[in-house]
C-alpha cells in the first residue's frame, strides 16, 4: 500500500499520532504537523484535573478572578 501511494502521489503516508484521554483513544496528524501534538499535550495536562468541578470564567477576564472592582473595566457605567 505504501509503495502504491508513493507512486501515485510522490509522498509516503505518515503514521498517525495517538494518545489517550480518560477512557478515549484519540488520533491526530503526526509529524511534521504540530496540531496533533499540541492537542495531545493539552489533553494530557487537563487529565490531572477534575474538569466536572471547574466553574466557567468570563473569557474577557485575563486572570480569571471574576468581575473587576474597577468601574468601567467590565463595561459598567462609571458613577453608578
C-alpha positions, 0 to 999 in steps of 0.5 A, spaced: 500 500 500 505 504 501 509 503 495 502 504 491 501 511 494 508 513 493 507 512 486 501 515 485 502 521 489 510 522 490 509 522 498 509 516 503 503 516 508 505 518 515 503 514 521 498 517 525 499 520 532 495 517 538 494 518 545 489 517 550 484 521 554 480 518 560 477 512 557 478 515 549 483 513 544 484 519 540 488 520 533 491 526 530 496 528 524 503 526 526 509 529 524 511 534 521 504 537 523 504 540 530 496 540 531 496 533 533 501 534 538 499 540 541 492 537 542 495 531 545 499 535 550 493 539 552 489 533 553 494 530 557 495 536 562 487 537 563 487 529 565 490 531 572 484 535 573 477 534 575 474 538 569 466 536 572 468 541 578 471 547 574 466 553 574 466 557 567 470 564 567 468 570 563 473 569 557 474 577 557 477 576 564 485 575 563 486 572 570 480 569 571 478 572 578 471 574 576 468 581 575 473 587 576 472 592 582 474 597 577 468 601 574 468 601 567 473 595 566 467 590 565 463 595 561 459 598 567 457 605 567 462 609 571 458 613 577 453 608 578 
